[in-house]
Amino acid sequence: MLAHARALLRGKPEGATAYLDADLRDVPKILDRAARTLDFGQPIALMLIAVLQYSPDGDDPYRIVSELLAALPPGSHLAISHPASDINTEQVTESMQRYNERAVEQATPRAHADVARFFTGLELVPPGLVPIPEWRPETPAAGAASIAMWGGVGRKY
């Protein structure tokens, strides 16, 4: 990831690219560093793709997302993908257990209702919060049916 970010940092005349290395729990640092590149007077896309599962309930990930969103202007969007605890439950439970036995950062899959809470106060973009393969079913990816993740995009108004 870092190597890819560094390649993008070369930038292009069309816009700036920056890479932020920070702990998701350090919202002030994230917002401060992001403001060096982003115009917080214009809509911003906050993309939390396969990251919130590493924020256990004890870290209050809902507060973290709420604080990040509070800094964004209307018209901004939140995109989330998150491992599901209620899709292919047996497989996900086994997979997460194996992962957590080997990893320093523990992963927490969440049910649909729990992931939906991240979008509180936002207008969900169709098709809503759905299994990832249902977001663009007209272009199916190989093995997509086995992806046990919720995905959604919400618009701040």
Secondary structure, 3 states (H helix, E strand, C coil): CHHHHHHHCCCECCECCCCCCCCCCCHHHHHHHHCCCCCCCCCCEEEEECCHHHCCHHHCHHHHHHHHHHCCCCCCEEEEEEEECCCCHHHHHHHHHHHHHHCCCCCCCECHHHHHHHHCCCEECCCCCEEHHHCCCCCCCCCHHHCCEEEEEEECC
